[in-house]
Amino acid sequence: MAPTLGMAFARIEWFSPNRDPAAHERLGALFHHSGMGFDETIARMLDPASRVSYHCLIGLDGTRCTLVPDEQVAWHAGSSRFLGRERCNDFLLGIAFAGDTHLAPLTEEQVCSALEWLGERWEPLGWDAARVVDHRQVSPGRKRDLDPAQWDRLYSEILSRFGSGRGASVSGLKSRPTGDRNAWPPPR
């Protein structure tokens, strides 16, 4: 079922101390799941000891919480590589879905809210589908979010809404970062 576009989702702000004031390049978006509930994730992002943050967190009902302004560097990717560059934190905005996509699928509201969030940035920042990726793809073997089926679902909706643009093959419907379909998900 395709998400219903045009839904208005609640927005809140809780600014995390876990960020760098350095200018963010805003070249694309990196999707995560938080592995926790919405409120629990916000509490963790507000704790300086966690040393982790996202630019935006999306709750099950589509509510978006801004944790780091787009213009600053959030600490979401860790050791990572994309578009031939290291340190994805510096150039990819971090957006997370509350919950664990291996345990429960994204809600329609989460997908719609993510599309709305992307839509506000897509044309103004000159993005295309090749600039959108999930954590598994930038940190293969180290991270496992999003669940491959949920990434494929989200990416398909992104292509449907925004088109492939000039280079969709960089990210594509690549549900396994290594090309080895037997490597994901990693054994528990």
C-alpha positions as CSV (number, residue, x, y, z in Angstrom):
1,M,0.0,0.0,0.0
2,A,1.4,3.4,-1.0
3,P,1.6,6.0,1.7
4,T,-0.8,8.8,1.6
5,L,1.0,12.0,0.8
6,G,0.0,15.4,2.1
7,M,-0.5,14.2,5.7
8,A,0.7,16.8,8.3
9,F,2.8,15.3,11.0
10,A,3.5,16.8,14.4
11,R,7.0,18.3,14.9
12,I,8.8,18.9,18.1
13,E,12.4,20.0,18.9
14,W,14.7,18.7,21.6
15,F,18.3,19.8,20.8
16,S,20.9,17.2,21.6
17,P,24.3,18.3,23.0
18,N,25.8,15.5,20.9
19,R,26.7,17.5,17.8
20,D,29.4,19.6,16.2
21,P,28.7,23.2,15.3
22,A,30.7,22.8,12.1
23,A,28.9,23.4,8.9
24,H,27.1,20.3,7.5
25,E,27.4,19.7,3.8
26,R,23.8,18.3,3.5
27,L,24.6,16.2,0.4
28,G,22.0,13.5,1.2
29,A,20.2,11.4,3.9
30,L,21.3,8.4,5.9
31,F,18.5,6.3,7.4
32,H,18.7,4.4,10.7
33,H,16.4,2.7,13.2
34,S,16.9,3.7,16.8
35,G,16.3,0.2,18.3
36,M,14.2,2.0,21.0
37,G,10.9,3.7,21.4
38,F,10.4,7.4,20.5
39,D,10.7,8.8,24.0
40,E,13.5,6.5,25.0
41,T,15.5,7.5,21.9
42,I,15.0,11.2,22.6
43,A,16.2,10.7,26.2
44,R,19.3,8.9,25.0
45,M,20.0,11.7,22.4
46,L,19.8,14.3,25.1
47,D,22.3,12.5,27.3
48,P,25.8,13.8,26.7
49,A,27.3,10.5,27.8
50,S,25.6,8.7,24.9
51,R,27.7,10.6,22.3
52,V,25.1,9.9,19.6
53,S,22.4,11.9,17.9
54,Y,20.3,12.2,14.7
55,H,19.1,15.2,12.9
56,C,15.6,13.8,13.0
57,L,13.7,11.0,14.7
58,I,10.4,9.7,13.4
59,G,7.9,8.1,15.8
60,L,5.4,5.3,15.0
61,D,2.7,7.9,14.4
62,G,4.9,10.0,12.1
63,T,5.8,12.7,14.7
64,R,9.2,14.1,13.9
65,C,11.6,15.3,16.5
66,T,14.4,17.6,15.4
67,L,17.5,16.8,17.5
68,V,20.2,18.5,15.6
69,P,19.7,21.4,13.1
70,D,20.4,20.4,9.5
71,E,23.2,23.0,9.4
72,Q,25.2,21.2,12.1
73,V,26.9,17.8,12.3
74,A,25.0,15.1,14.2
75,W,26.8,12.0,15.5
76,H,24.9,9.2,13.8
77,A,27.1,7.2,11.4
78,G,30.3,6.5,13.2
79,S,32.9,4.8,11.0
80,S,31.3,5.0,7.6
81,R,31.9,5.4,3.9
82,F,29.7,6.6,1.0
83,L,30.2,8.2,-2.4
84,G,33.9,7.5,-2.0
85,R,34.2,9.5,1.2
86,E,34.7,8.7,4.9
87,R,32.9,10.3,7.8
88,C,29.3,10.3,6.6
89,N,28.3,12.5,9.6
90,D,29.9,15.4,7.8
91,F,27.8,15.2,4.6
92,L,24.7,13.0,5.2
93,L,21.8,14.1,7.4
94,G,20.9,11.4,9.9
95,I,17.3,10.4,10.1
96,A,16.1,7.6,12.3
97,F,12.9,5.7,12.7
98,A,11.9,4.9,16.3
99,G,11.9,1.1,16.9
100,D,13.7,-1.8,15.3
101,T,12.9,-2.6,11.7
102,H,14.0,-6.2,12.2
103,L,11.3,-6.7,14.9
104,A,8.5,-4.6,13.4
105,P,7.9,-3.0,10.0
106,L,7.9,0.7,9.5
107,T,4.4,2.2,9.9
108,E,2.7,3.9,7.0
109,E,2.9,7.1,9.1
110,Q,6.7,6.7,9.5
111,V,7.2,6.3,5.7
112,C,4.9,9.2,4.9
113,S,6.6,11.4,7.4
114,A,10.1,10.5,6.0
115,L,8.9,11.4,2.5
116,E,7.6,14.7,3.8
117,W,10.9,15.4,5.5
118,L,12.8,14.5,2.4
119,G,10.5,16.6,0.3
120,E,11.4,19.7,2.2
121,R,15.0,19.2,1.3
122,W,15.0,17.3,-2.1
123,E,14.9,20.1,-4.6
124,P,16.3,22.9,-2.5
125,L,19.5,20.8,-1.8
126,G,19.6,19.3,-5.2
127,W,19.3,15.7,-4.0
128,D,18.6,12.6,-6.1
129,A,18.0,9.0,-5.3
130,A,21.7,8.3,-5.3
131,R,22.1,10.5,-2.2
132,V,19.8,8.4,0.0
133,V,21.2,5.3,1.8
134,D,20.8,3.3,5.0
135,H,23.2,2.5,7.7
136,R,24.0,-1.0,6.5
137,Q,25.3,0.3,3.2
138,V,27.7,2.9,4.7
139,S,28.9,0.6,7.5
140,P,28.8,-2.9,6.1
141,G,29.5,-5.6,8.6
142,R,29.2,-3.2,11.5
143,K,25.6,-2.0,11.3
144,R,22.3,-3.7,10.4
145,D,19.8,-1.0,10.1
146,L,17.4,-0.8,8.3
147,D,16.0,-4.3,7.8
148,P,16.6,-5.1,4.1
149,A,12.9,-5.5,3.3
150,Q,12.1,-2.3,5.0
151,W,14.9,-0.4,3.2
152,D,13.6,-1.8,-0.1
153,R,10.1,-0.7,0.8
154,L,11.2,2.8,1.8
155,Y,13.5,3.2,-1.2
156,S,10.8,2.1,-3.5
157,E,8.5,4.8,-2.1
158,I,11.3,7.4,-2.4
159,L,11.7,6.5,-6.1
160,S,8.0,6.6,-6.6
161,R,7.7,10.1,-5.1
162,F,10.9,11.7,-6.3
163,G,12.1,9.6,-9.3
164,S,15.5,8.2,-9.7
165,G,17.3,11.4,-10.6
166,R,20.6,11.4,-12.3
167,G,22.3,8.5,-10.5
168,A,20.0,6.0,-8.7
169,S,22.4,3.2,-9.2
170,V,24.6,4.3,-6.3
171,S,22.1,3.3,-3.8
172,G,19.3,1.6,-5.8
173,L,17.3,-1.2,-4.3
174,K,20.5,-2.6,-2.9
175,S,19.1,-4.4,0.1
176,R,22.5,-6.0,0.9
177,P,25.5,-3.8,1.2
178,T,28.1,-6.3,0.0
179,G,26.2,-7.8,-2.9
180,D,26.3,-11.2,-1.0
181,R,22.6,-11.8,-0.3
182,N,23.6,-14.5,2.2
183,A,25.6,-12.1,4.3
184,W,22.5,-10.2,5.7
185,P,21.2,-10.1,8.2
186,P,24.2,-11.2,10.2
187,P,23.8,-14.2,12.5
188,R,22.6,-13.3,15.9
